Structure formats: structure tokens, C-alpha cells
Amino acid sequence: MLACWVIATTAGLDVGQVVQHGAVRDDSALVATTDVDWVRVNFRLDDFPALDDAWFAAYDQVVDAYLARGIAVYGLVNDEAVATAAPLGSADWIAAYVEAATAIVDHFKDRVRVYELVNEPNDYAGGTSARLPAAQFADTLAQTYAAVKTAHADDACWQVDLVSGPLLSFDGTSAADYLQATFDAWGPQASYPLDGVGYHLYVAQGADSSDGDVATSMAANLDATRAVVAGAGGAQPFWVSEYGWRDDAVGDADQAARMQVGFDTLAARGDVAAAVWFTEQDFPDNAWGVFDAAGARRPSADQLAAIAAANRPALDARVVSVAAPAAMTAGATGDVVVTVANRGATAWLAGDDIRLGAAAGCPDATVANVVTWQPADGAGYASGVADARVLLASDVAPGAQVAIDVPVRAPDEPGTYEFGARMVDDGVAWFGGTASAAIVVAAADGDRDGDGDSDSDSAPSGGGVVGGCSTGGDGSGAALGLALAAIVARRRATSRAG
């Protein structure tokens, strides 16, 4: 347990293979019914020959679909993302992995702010030794950290959270020895190349185990691993990116009950930044899902929704819509209406510092606003295109929505310009998704009625609503699928059935 600081734990869901044989599987609408705050997405190479434009376009669809629903993305960069025939852990493989991880972070860093590096490196996978020796795992983490964060130390957008690949643990096996060997490979340092410790918990899997066994085994494994981190002088939080029980082993009721006990055990610690349920939907011979293979909803899906609702962060927001002028004349004025829902646990009070702010770009928002805001006197301020606010006119209760009017003035030169906005607790942190819209600005002589104003009515923006990224950098970000390798799936089918 941590004595010096406490972080909140929110609920997430592993969403499996989101790109299969080149086709995007968009389950964002289904996942949204579980009310989770984030999903875990595995950036697999799939059938693509390389991380090319087509690959990035496919995963852009996945990421943007979840962000548009106010669900943050927690990324996994596994060896499945590496296009090399070099042996796992070899110098050539590590170089290829670092190149792939850096390219993925570079592309998604404005939208995905937390990345997990190498899945279950300590997994024996049916053999007698870890699939990636600890020293090679340490080298992989160190080189990736250097390429992503150290090499771009002056660029805040690159300062994402890098989480060590999740360690596989189960009853009586905490994987603390593997983590200790990883720290030993680095040697004593003032700081280590990880912002969090990834962890998988598969305990009390049998039908003959109890809720008490769940809590006891989880605590024992986490405490043993925490001792390793503390012994190295670290305080990195855990990111539990997989925990779960097979429905065919424990039954519908116990699967839901153990989900609650497991989450409560993790949340009570104060050192767990994330708790991801494994998994969204059953896959062949693996009944881990909150939905079965046919998509039928299990009681655990409702339990997950209840957990997520009860453990909301204090401040969170979902962009419902953006209504912006379809076109404007250079220099003309108009209005953009951003409708947002209070998805957090506390009310937004009109007299407090909660307001809509002009998006300042990564890492504070997914876009940078370049359209001038002109709020009325007393309704806000505008000191620059990326430094403007519109105040709330009334309180907004949790679960309620508010439409915020943003008077804007088009730039003087023709072109296409980005409007961007995000909720902010001024002086503290940005939160929720980013609202964006592209506004086409025509030359002033295109003004048909000669009054110098825009001739277009406001209309809903064409798909400009995307999710935001966490403020990041402190190792306890809020932003957080995994596609299991075939060998891991087979192992779980036999070893975790209880």
C-alpha cells in the first residue's frame, strides 16, 4: 500500500481484436452500454505488411470511434506490432520494436496518452522460462523510453505515460521476482524508464474459491510487487489491464460478483490507476466476456456499468455535438454551439472555475483552435485563439447536458480553419473530450448580401467531435484492447478454467 499518495481507480474494458484481417470491428456502441471510462486497444500489425498508411487509417477509425463516445483509449504495443523475423528479445528485434512503438506514439499521441509496452513478458507460454528474459525486457523499456520521451523532452505532446508490459500473475505467483530482475538489470538509478507498472491478475479462478480468496490473492500479489517498486525508490502506480473470471467456470452470478469484489479490492488500495476487465466478448473456447460469443449480454456487463458509474472521476465530460457554421465569410461573425454532458461525479457550478476553453492542442486537447472567440462582456474572455473561455450560465448536474454558445469571428484570409474547445477547471486541468469543427472561410467579396456577415446558418459539424487526452505526465493519467496471441489464448483455456 502507498502511504504518501492516493489515486482513484476507474473502470475499463479490454475490447479484443479491433482490426481483424484488415477489417475494422467497431463495437464502440456496444461497449458504451457498459459505461466504462476507457478501453484497452492492442495495436496489432494484423495482416498488414507494415505500419503503413492503411494500417494507421484502420486504427484511426477505432480510436476515433471510442473517443467520439467519450471513452478514452489505453494503448498496448505488443510484439504483435513488430514486422521483423528477428528472434524475440534480440538486438535486432528490440530495434524493430522501438521503431514501431515510436511510430505508434507519434501518430496517436494527441489522442492516446498512455501506452503499455510488451504484453506478459514473464509468461512461460508452456515452456520453462519467461518468453522475454528480464534483462531483455529492461533493455526494451529503456530504449523505448529514450526514443519516445527523452529524445523529445522539450515537446510536451511526446510526454505520454509509458507503462511496463503487464506481468502475468495468478494464485501463488506474483511475478515480483521477474520485476526485481528487471530493476536489477537497470541497476540503481535516480529514475527508471517506466511511468507505471502493468499487471494482470488471474486469481481464485475455480468455482470452489470464494470472494475472500479473490481479495486475499489480489492483495498478496500486488503487495509483493509493490515491495519491489518501493525497494527501488519508486512510487509508480499499477495499471491492472486484465482481471477476470470465466463465465463457464464460475457462472453468471459469480462472474458479476467477483468483478465487484475484484474492483473494490483494487480501488481500496490507492495505488491502482486502472482496472480493466478481460474481456468484452467471448472468443473460441474462452468464456471471459461480459457478452457471450453471440453478443448476448451477461449480468457482468450490467455490473461493470454500475461499477463505472459509481467510480467516476470528479470531473469528466462527453462532447454530445458541435453545431458550427458550414461556411463563413472572411472577418464575419457567427456562433458555434458546443453541447457537452457532465459525465463526472460532481456538479459544474456556474460560479466556479469550470468553463469551456479554446483548445490549445496536444497534450491539452486533440486539436488547436485557430478561430477567434468573441464572448460577450461578462460571459468569458479571449486573450488569443488558444487562450479563450466561455463561462457557464448555470449549474450542470452530473448526467445533465448543457449547450454552450461560442461567438466567433472568421479569420481574414480564406481557407479551412479548425475550431476546437474542451472543458477546463481553470488553473487545474483540462478534462473530457475535445470538440472540433472545420470551418471553411471564403473571401469577403463572396458575401452575397453585402452586409459583411456570414450568409450561412449554423449546422451540426460533420464528425468533428473527438475525445480528449489526459493531462498525463504524472503516472496516474485517466486515459486507458488486447488481442491475445493464440498461444496465450490456448494456455488460458486450460490453465485458468479453475
C-alpha positions as CSV (number, residue, x, y, z in Angstrom):
1,M,0.0,0.0,0.0
2,L,1.1,3.6,-0.6
3,A,1.4,5.9,2.4
4,C,2.3,9.1,0.6
5,W,-0.4,9.5,-2.1
6,V,-3.7,8.0,-3.2
7,I,-5.1,7.8,-6.7
8,A,-8.6,6.9,-7.8
9,T,-9.3,3.8,-9.8
10,T,-11.8,3.9,-12.8
11,A,-13.3,1.0,-14.8
12,G,-12.2,-0.1,-18.2
13,L,-12.8,-2.9,-20.7
14,D,-10.5,-4.9,-22.9
15,V,-12.0,-4.9,-26.4
16,G,-10.2,-7.7,-28.1
17,Q,-9.1,-7.7,-31.7
18,V,-10.5,-4.5,-33.1
19,V,-8.9,-5.0,-36.6
20,Q,-9.2,-8.5,-38.0
21,H,-7.8,-9.4,-41.4
22,G,-7.7,-5.7,-42.3
23,A,-11.3,-5.1,-41.4
24,V,-12.2,-2.7,-38.6
25,R,-14.5,-4.1,-35.9
26,D,-16.3,-1.1,-34.4
27,D,-18.0,-2.2,-31.2
28,S,-18.0,1.2,-29.7
29,A,-21.8,1.4,-29.4
30,L,-22.0,-1.9,-27.6
31,V,-19.1,-1.1,-25.3
32,A,-20.7,2.3,-24.5
33,T,-23.6,0.4,-22.9
34,T,-21.1,-0.8,-20.2
35,D,-20.5,2.9,-19.3
36,V,-16.7,2.3,-19.0
37,D,-14.4,5.3,-18.9
38,W,-11.8,3.7,-21.2
39,V,-10.9,0.7,-23.4
40,R,-7.7,-1.1,-23.9
41,V,-6.7,-1.3,-27.6
42,N,-4.0,-3.6,-28.8
43,F,-2.2,-2.0,-31.8
44,R,-1.6,-5.3,-33.7
45,L,0.0,-5.4,-37.0
46,D,-2.7,-7.9,-38.1
47,D,-2.4,-8.8,-41.8
48,F,-0.7,-5.6,-42.8
49,P,2.8,-5.9,-44.1
50,A,4.0,-2.9,-42.1
51,L,2.7,0.1,-40.1
52,D,1.8,1.8,-43.3
53,D,-0.9,4.4,-44.1
54,A,-3.6,1.8,-44.4
55,W,-2.7,0.4,-41.0
56,F,-2.8,3.8,-39.4
57,A,-6.1,4.6,-41.1
58,A,-7.7,1.4,-39.7
59,Y,-6.7,2.1,-36.2
60,D,-7.6,5.8,-36.6
61,Q,-11.2,4.6,-37.1
62,V,-11.1,2.5,-33.9
63,V,-9.5,5.2,-31.7
64,D,-11.8,8.0,-33.0
65,A,-14.9,5.8,-32.7
66,Y,-14.3,5.3,-29.0
67,L,-13.2,8.9,-28.3
68,A,-16.3,10.2,-30.0
69,R,-18.3,8.4,-27.4
70,G,-16.3,9.9,-24.5
71,I,-14.3,6.7,-23.9
72,A,-10.6,7.1,-23.5
73,V,-8.1,4.7,-25.1
74,Y,-5.3,2.9,-23.3
75,G,-2.9,1.5,-25.9
76,L,-0.9,-1.7,-25.9
77,V,2.2,-2.0,-28.1
78,N,3.0,-5.7,-28.1
79,D,5.4,-7.8,-30.2
80,E,2.3,-8.2,-32.4
81,A,3.1,-4.7,-33.7
82,V,6.6,-5.6,-34.9
83,A,7.3,-6.6,-38.5
84,T,10.5,-8.5,-38.1
85,A,11.7,-12.1,-38.3
86,A,14.4,-11.4,-35.7
87,P,14.2,-13.5,-32.6
88,L,12.1,-12.0,-29.7
89,G,14.5,-10.1,-27.4
90,S,17.4,-10.0,-29.8
91,A,19.1,-6.7,-30.5
92,D,17.5,-6.5,-34.0
93,W,14.1,-7.3,-32.5
94,I,14.5,-4.6,-29.8
95,A,15.5,-2.1,-32.5
96,A,12.4,-3.0,-34.6
97,Y,10.2,-2.8,-31.5
98,V,11.4,0.6,-30.6
99,E,10.9,1.9,-34.1
100,A,7.3,0.5,-34.2
101,A,6.5,1.9,-30.7
102,T,7.8,5.3,-31.5
103,A,5.9,5.4,-34.8
104,I,2.6,4.4,-33.0
105,V,3.1,7.0,-30.2
106,D,4.0,9.7,-32.8
107,H,0.8,9.1,-34.7
108,F,-1.6,8.7,-31.8
109,K,-0.1,10.9,-29.1
110,D,-2.6,13.7,-29.5
111,R,-5.4,11.1,-28.7
112,V,-3.9,8.3,-26.7
113,R,-1.8,9.3,-23.7
114,V,-1.0,6.0,-22.0
115,Y,0.8,3.1,-23.7
116,E,1.7,-0.4,-22.3
117,L,4.9,-1.9,-23.6
118,V,5.0,-5.7,-24.3
119,N,2.2,-8.0,-23.1
120,E,3.0,-10.5,-20.3
121,P,6.8,-10.7,-20.9
122,N,7.1,-13.1,-18.0
123,D,4.7,-15.6,-19.5
124,Y,6.2,-19.1,-19.8
125,A,3.7,-19.9,-22.6
126,G,4.0,-23.6,-21.9
127,G,7.8,-23.6,-21.6
128,T,10.2,-23.4,-18.6
129,S,11.3,-19.8,-18.8
130,A,9.9,-16.3,-19.5
131,R,9.2,-15.6,-23.1
132,L,11.2,-12.4,-22.8
133,P,14.1,-12.6,-20.3
134,A,14.0,-9.8,-17.7
135,A,17.3,-8.3,-18.9
136,Q,16.0,-8.0,-22.5
137,F,12.7,-6.6,-21.2
138,A,14.6,-4.0,-19.3
139,D,16.5,-3.1,-22.4
140,T,13.3,-2.8,-24.5
141,L,11.7,-0.5,-21.9
142,A,14.8,1.6,-21.6
143,Q,15.4,2.1,-25.3
144,T,11.7,2.8,-26.0
145,Y,11.5,5.4,-23.2
146,A,14.6,7.1,-24.5
147,A,13.3,7.2,-28.1
148,V,9.8,8.4,-27.1
149,K,10.3,10.7,-24.1
150,T,13.9,11.5,-23.6
151,A,14.5,12.3,-27.3
152,H,11.5,14.7,-27.3
153,A,12.0,16.1,-23.8
154,D,11.2,19.6,-24.9
155,D,7.9,18.6,-26.6
156,A,5.0,18.1,-24.1
157,C,3.0,16.2,-26.6
158,W,5.5,13.4,-26.6
159,Q,5.4,13.1,-22.8
160,V,2.9,10.3,-22.7
161,D,2.8,7.7,-19.9
162,L,4.7,4.6,-20.7
163,V,3.7,1.6,-18.6
164,S,5.8,-1.5,-18.3
165,G,4.3,-4.5,-20.1
166,P,1.8,-6.2,-17.8
167,L,3.2,-9.0,-15.7
168,L,1.1,-12.2,-15.6
169,S,0.2,-13.2,-12.0
170,F,-2.1,-15.8,-10.5
171,D,-2.6,-17.6,-7.2
172,G,0.8,-18.0,-5.5
173,T,2.7,-16.4,-8.4
174,S,3.1,-12.6,-8.1
175,A,5.8,-12.1,-10.8
176,A,7.6,-9.9,-8.2
177,D,10.8,-11.9,-8.9
178,Y,10.6,-11.0,-12.7
179,L,10.1,-7.3,-11.9
180,Q,13.0,-7.4,-9.4
181,A,15.2,-8.9,-12.1
182,T,14.1,-6.1,-14.4
183,F,15.1,-3.4,-11.9
184,D,18.4,-5.3,-11.2
185,A,19.2,-5.2,-15.0
186,W,18.8,-1.4,-14.9
187,G,20.9,-1.0,-11.7
188,P,20.3,1.8,-9.2
189,Q,19.1,5.0,-10.8
190,A,17.5,8.2,-9.8
191,S,14.6,7.4,-12.1
192,Y,13.5,4.4,-14.1
193,P,12.2,4.1,-17.7
194,L,8.6,3.5,-16.7
195,D,5.7,5.6,-15.6
196,G,3.6,2.8,-14.3
197,V,3.7,-1.0,-13.7
198,G,1.4,-3.0,-15.9
199,Y,-0.2,-6.0,-14.1
200,H,-2.6,-8.9,-14.8
201,L,-4.5,-10.6,-12.0
202,Y,-6.0,-14.1,-12.6
203,V,-6.7,-15.3,-9.1
204,A,-9.3,-17.5,-7.4
205,Q,-10.4,-18.9,-10.8
206,G,-12.1,-22.1,-9.6
207,A,-15.7,-22.4,-8.7
208,D,-14.7,-23.7,-5.3
209,S,-12.9,-20.4,-4.4
210,S,-14.6,-17.6,-2.6
211,D,-14.9,-13.8,-2.6
212,G,-12.5,-13.8,0.2
213,D,-10.0,-15.7,-1.8
214,V,-10.3,-13.1,-4.6
215,A,-9.4,-10.2,-2.2
216,T,-6.7,-12.1,-0.4
217,S,-4.9,-13.3,-3.5
218,M,-5.1,-10.0,-5.3
219,A,-3.7,-8.2,-2.2
220,A,-0.8,-10.7,-1.8
221,N,0.3,-10.4,-5.4
222,L,0.1,-6.6,-5.5
223,D,1.8,-6.2,-2.2
224,A,4.7,-8.4,-3.2
225,T,5.2,-6.4,-6.4
226,R,4.7,-3.1,-4.7
227,A,7.6,-4.0,-2.4
228,V,9.9,-4.4,-5.4
229,V,8.9,-0.9,-6.7
230,A,9.3,0.7,-3.3
231,G,12.6,-1.1,-2.8
232,A,14.0,0.7,-5.9
233,G,12.7,4.0,-4.5
234,G,9.8,4.2,-7.0
235,A,6.2,5.1,-6.5
236,Q,4.8,4.2,-9.9
237,P,1.1,3.2,-9.8
238,F,-0.2,-0.2,-11.0
239,W,-2.2,-0.4,-14.2
240,V,-4.2,-3.6,-13.9
241,S,-5.0,-4.1,-17.6
242,E,-6.5,-7.5,-17.2
243,Y,-8.5,-9.2,-14.4
244,G,-11.5,-11.5,-14.9
245,W,-13.2,-14.9,-14.5
246,R,-14.6,-17.3,-17.0
247,D,-18.3,-17.5,-17.0
248,D,-18.3,-21.2,-17.8
249,A,-16.2,-21.8,-14.7
250,V,-17.9,-19.7,-12.1
251,G,-21.4,-19.0,-13.6
252,D,-23.2,-15.7,-14.5
253,A,-23.8,-14.6,-10.9
254,D,-20.3,-15.3,-9.6
255,Q,-18.7,-13.7,-12.6
256,A,-20.5,-10.5,-11.8
257,A,-20.0,-10.8,-8.0
258,R,-16.2,-11.4,-8.4
259,M,-15.9,-8.5,-10.8
260,Q,-17.3,-6.2,-8.0
261,V,-15.1,-7.8,-5.3
262,G,-12.0,-7.5,-7.5
263,F,-12.6,-3.9,-8.4
264,D,-13.3,-2.9,-4.8
265,T,-10.1,-4.6,-3.7
266,L,-8.1,-2.7,-6.3
267,A,-9.8,0.6,-5.7
268,A,-9.3,0.4,-1.9
269,R,-5.5,0.3,-2.3
270,G,-4.9,3.8,-3.6
271,D,-2.0,2.7,-5.9
272,V,-4.0,1.3,-8.8
273,A,-4.6,3.8,-11.7
274,A,-6.6,1.4,-13.9
275,A,-8.7,-1.7,-13.6
276,V,-9.6,-3.3,-17.0
277,W,-11.9,-6.3,-17.2
278,F,-10.9,-9.1,-19.5
279,T,-12.8,-9.1,-21.8
280,E,-15.6,-7.6,-23.9
281,Q,-16.8,-10.7,-25.7
282,D,-16.1,-14.5,-25.6
283,F,-13.7,-15.9,-28.2
284,P,-13.5,-19.6,-29.1
285,D,-13.4,-21.8,-26.0
286,N,-12.8,-18.8,-23.8
287,A,-15.9,-17.5,-21.9
288,W,-14.3,-14.4,-20.3
289,G,-16.6,-11.9,-21.9
290,V,-19.3,-9.6,-20.4
291,F,-21.0,-10.6,-23.7
292,D,-21.1,-14.1,-24.9
293,A,-19.9,-15.2,-28.4
294,A,-23.3,-14.4,-29.9
295,G,-23.3,-10.9,-28.3
296,A,-25.8,-11.7,-25.6
297,R,-25.4,-9.5,-22.5
298,R,-24.3,-11.2,-19.3
299,P,-25.0,-9.9,-15.8
300,S,-21.4,-8.9,-15.6
301,A,-22.0,-6.2,-18.3
302,D,-24.6,-4.5,-16.0
303,Q,-22.2,-5.0,-13.0
304,L,-19.4,-3.2,-15.0
305,A,-21.8,-0.3,-15.8
306,A,-22.7,0.0,-12.2
307,I,-19.0,0.0,-11.1
308,A,-18.1,2.6,-13.8
309,A,-21.0,4.9,-12.7
310,A,-20.1,4.6,-9.0
311,N,-16.4,5.4,-9.7
312,R,-16.5,8.3,-12.0
313,P,-13.7,10.8,-11.7
314,A,-14.9,14.1,-10.1
315,L,-14.6,15.9,-13.4
316,D,-15.4,14.3,-16.7
317,A,-17.2,15.5,-19.8
318,R,-18.5,14.0,-23.0
319,V,-19.0,16.1,-26.2
320,V,-22.5,15.5,-27.4
321,S,-22.5,17.7,-30.5
322,V,-20.9,20.7,-32.2
323,A,-23.1,23.0,-34.3
324,A,-20.8,25.3,-36.4
325,P,-21.4,27.5,-39.5
326,A,-21.0,25.4,-42.6
327,A,-19.1,28.3,-44.1
328,M,-18.2,31.9,-43.2
329,T,-17.0,35.0,-45.0
330,A,-13.6,36.3,-44.0
331,G,-13.9,38.6,-41.0
332,A,-17.5,37.7,-40.5
333,T,-19.0,36.7,-37.1
334,G,-21.1,33.7,-36.2
335,D,-21.8,31.2,-33.5
336,V,-20.6,27.7,-32.6
337,V,-22.7,25.8,-30.1
338,V,-21.0,23.0,-28.2
339,T,-23.2,20.6,-26.3
340,V,-21.5,18.7,-23.5
341,A,-22.6,16.2,-20.9
342,N,-21.4,16.2,-17.3
343,R,-20.0,12.7,-17.1
344,G,-18.3,13.2,-13.8
345,A,-19.3,12.7,-10.2
346,T,-19.6,16.4,-9.2
347,A,-21.7,19.3,-10.4
348,W,-20.2,22.1,-12.5
349,L,-21.1,25.2,-10.6
350,A,-21.5,28.4,-12.6
351,G,-19.6,30.5,-10.1
352,D,-16.6,28.2,-10.0
353,D,-13.7,27.8,-12.5
354,I,-15.3,25.2,-14.7
355,R,-15.8,26.6,-18.2
356,L,-15.3,25.8,-21.9
357,G,-11.8,26.7,-23.1
358,A,-10.3,27.2,-26.5
359,A,-8.3,24.1,-27.3
360,A,-4.6,24.6,-27.1
361,G,-3.5,21.4,-28.9
362,C,-1.6,18.4,-27.7
363,P,-1.2,17.5,-24.9
364,D,-4.1,19.6,-23.6
365,A,-6.5,18.8,-26.5
366,T,-6.6,16.8,-29.7
367,V,-6.7,19.9,-31.8
368,A,-5.5,23.5,-31.6
369,N,-8.2,26.2,-32.0
370,V,-7.3,28.8,-34.7
371,V,-10.7,30.7,-34.8
372,T,-11.1,33.9,-32.8
373,W,-13.6,33.7,-29.9
374,Q,-15.6,36.8,-29.1
375,P,-17.6,36.1,-25.9
376,A,-19.9,38.9,-24.7
377,D,-18.8,41.0,-21.8
378,G,-19.1,39.1,-18.6
379,A,-19.6,35.8,-20.4
380,G,-15.9,35.0,-20.8
381,Y,-12.7,36.3,-22.3
382,A,-10.4,35.9,-25.3
383,S,-6.7,36.8,-25.0
384,G,-5.8,34.8,-28.1
385,V,-7.1,32.0,-30.3
386,A,-5.7,29.4,-27.9
387,D,-6.4,31.4,-24.7
388,A,-10.2,32.0,-24.5
389,R,-13.0,30.9,-22.2
390,V,-16.8,30.9,-22.1
391,L,-18.3,30.7,-18.7
392,L,-21.2,28.6,-17.6
393,A,-24.5,30.4,-17.4
394,S,-25.9,27.9,-14.9
395,D,-25.0,24.9,-12.8
396,V,-24.8,21.5,-14.6
397,A,-25.6,18.4,-12.5
398,P,-23.9,15.0,-13.1
399,G,-25.6,13.4,-16.0
400,A,-27.0,16.6,-17.3
401,Q,-26.2,18.4,-20.6
402,V,-25.5,22.0,-21.4
403,A,-25.3,23.9,-24.7
404,I,-22.6,26.5,-24.6
405,D,-22.7,29.3,-27.2
406,V,-19.3,30.5,-28.5
407,P,-19.4,33.6,-30.6
408,V,-16.6,33.5,-33.2
409,R,-15.1,35.7,-35.9
410,A,-13.7,34.1,-39.0
411,P,-10.0,34.7,-40.0
412,D,-9.3,37.4,-42.5
413,E,-7.8,35.1,-45.1
414,P,-9.8,32.4,-47.0
415,G,-9.1,28.8,-46.1
416,T,-10.3,26.0,-43.8
417,Y,-9.8,26.6,-40.1
418,E,-10.1,24.4,-37.0
419,F,-12.4,25.3,-34.2
420,G,-11.5,23.5,-31.0
421,A,-12.8,23.5,-27.5
422,R,-12.5,21.5,-24.3
423,M,-13.9,21.7,-20.7
424,V,-11.3,23.0,-18.2
425,D,-11.0,23.5,-14.5
426,D,-9.1,26.7,-14.8
427,G,-5.7,26.6,-13.3
428,V,-6.0,22.9,-12.5
429,A,-6.6,20.6,-15.5
430,W,-8.4,20.1,-18.8
431,F,-11.0,17.2,-18.8
432,G,-13.3,15.3,-21.0
433,G,-13.3,15.1,-24.8
434,T,-12.3,17.7,-27.4
435,A,-15.0,19.4,-29.5
436,S,-13.8,20.3,-33.0
437,A,-15.2,21.5,-36.3
438,A,-13.6,22.6,-39.6
439,I,-14.9,26.0,-40.8
440,V,-14.5,27.0,-44.4
441,V,-13.8,30.7,-44.8
442,A,-14.5,32.4,-48.1
443,A,-13.2,35.7,-49.4
444,A,-15.1,38.8,-48.3
445,D,-16.3,39.6,-51.8
446,G,-18.2,36.3,-51.7
447,D,-20.7,37.9,-49.3
448,R,-23.9,37.6,-51.3
449,D,-26.0,40.2,-49.5
450,G,-23.2,42.7,-48.9
451,D,-23.8,43.0,-45.1
452,G,-20.3,41.7,-44.2
453,D,-21.8,38.8,-42.2
454,S,-21.8,35.1,-42.9
455,D,-24.6,34.0,-45.2
456,S,-24.7,30.5,-43.8
457,D,-26.8,29.2,-40.9
458,S,-25.2,27.1,-38.3
459,A,-25.4,23.4,-38.9
460,P,-24.1,20.4,-37.0
461,S,-20.5,19.8,-37.7
462,G,-19.6,16.9,-39.9
463,G,-17.9,14.5,-37.5
464,G,-15.7,16.9,-35.6
465,V,-16.3,15.6,-32.1
466,V,-13.4,13.6,-30.8
467,G,-12.2,12.6,-27.4
468,G,-9.6,14.4,-25.4
469,C,-6.3,13.2,-23.9
470,S,-5.3,13.2,-20.3
471,T,-3.0,15.9,-18.9
472,G,-0.6,13.0,-18.5
473,G,3.0,13.0,-17.2
474,D,2.2,12.1,-13.5
475,G,2.0,8.4,-13.9
476,S,-1.7,8.5,-12.8
477,G,-3.5,9.5,-16.0
478,A,-7.1,8.7,-16.6
479,A,-6.7,7.7,-20.1
480,L,-6.6,4.0,-20.8
481,G,-7.9,-3.8,-26.1
482,L,-6.0,-6.5,-26.1
483,A,-5.9,-9.3,-28.7
484,L,-4.4,-12.4,-27.1
485,A,-1.7,-14.3,-29.0
486,A,-3.0,-17.7,-30.0
487,I,-0.6,-19.5,-27.6
488,V,-1.8,-17.3,-24.7
489,A,-5.4,-18.0,-25.6
490,R,-4.8,-21.7,-25.6
491,R,-3.0,-21.6,-22.3
492,R,-5.8,-19.6,-20.6
493,A,-8.4,-22.0,-21.9
494,T,-6.7,-24.8,-19.9
495,S,-4.9,-23.1,-17.0
496,R,-7.5,-20.5,-15.9
497,A,-10.6,-22.6,-16.0
498,G,-10.2,-23.3,-12.3
